[in-house]
Amino acid sequence: MNIEQFIAEKKGTIVDVRSVEEFNGGNAPGSINIPLQEIPQRVNEFQNFQEPIIVCCASGMRSGQAQQFLSSKGYECYNAGSWVNVRQYQSQAI
């Protein structure tokens, strides 16, 4: 299954790793905001999330870093790139 299918079928958890201000300016419905710099301190929260964890940000750079970190901790995690992409995948599912 690919990222688009996970999102379209509402499988997993979408985590937006942008800042709170960026997230509040627009985000994918149902996504959870955990800024990239907070992930190491909040990594235990991910135990409560349905896998796979799908991370997004503005361009895919920060979410790429988050994906590498979370994968190294044993989570099934994918980088969806921009949160705008996630919204497009969600709208295609409707």
N, C-alpha and C positions, 0 to 999 in steps of 0.2 A: 504494500500500500504506500502511496506517496503522500506528501504533505497536503496537497490539494484534497485528496480523498479523506484524510484524517479530519481536516477542517470541515469539509462538506458534510461528512457523516457525524460531526460533533463528537469525535473521539479524541481523548486527550485533554490537555489543559493548555490554553494559550497564555503565555506570560510575555508581557511587554516590558522590555528592560530600559526604556527611555526614562528621563526624569519625570517627576510628578507633574511639573508644569507642562512638559510636552504631552504627557498622557492626557492631562485635563483639557488640552487643546484639541483633542480628537483621538479616538482609539477604536479598535475592533470590538464589537459587542461581545460581552462575556469574558473579555480578557482581564487578566490580573496584572497590576502594575507592581513590579519589583525592580527598582533601578539597578543597573549593572553593578555599581559599586557596593550595593547592599547585599548582593547574592551570597558572598562568602559567609557573612554573619547570619544570614537567614536560610542557609541551605537546608536546615532541618525541616523547614516549612514544606519543602518539596515532597517530603514523604507522604503528605496528605493530598497531593495532587494526583489525578488520574494520568497515567502515562499513555501515550507519549507526551512529553512536554514539548510544546511548539513555541519557540522564542521568536520575538520580532522586535524591531526598533524602527529607526527612521530609514536607514539605508541597508542594513544587514551587517554592518561592522560590529556594533556592540552585541547584537544577537549572536554573531559568530563566536565572539569571545565567551558569551554565556553558554552557548552550546558546547564548546570545548570543555569548559569548567564542569558543567553538569554531567556531561558524558564521562569525564574522568572520575566522578563520584558514583558512577554506576547507573545513572538515570538514562532511560531511552529518551533522547532529546534530538530535536531537529530545528534547524535555522530556516525560518520562513522568509527572512529578509525584512522588507518594509511592512509595517502594520497596514499600509494601504493594500498590499497584496493579500493580506489575510482577509480584509473586508471584501475584496473582490471574490475570493474563494467562497466566503460565506454567502455572498449574494448570488453566486452561481448555483448554490445548493437549494435555493428557494424555488 
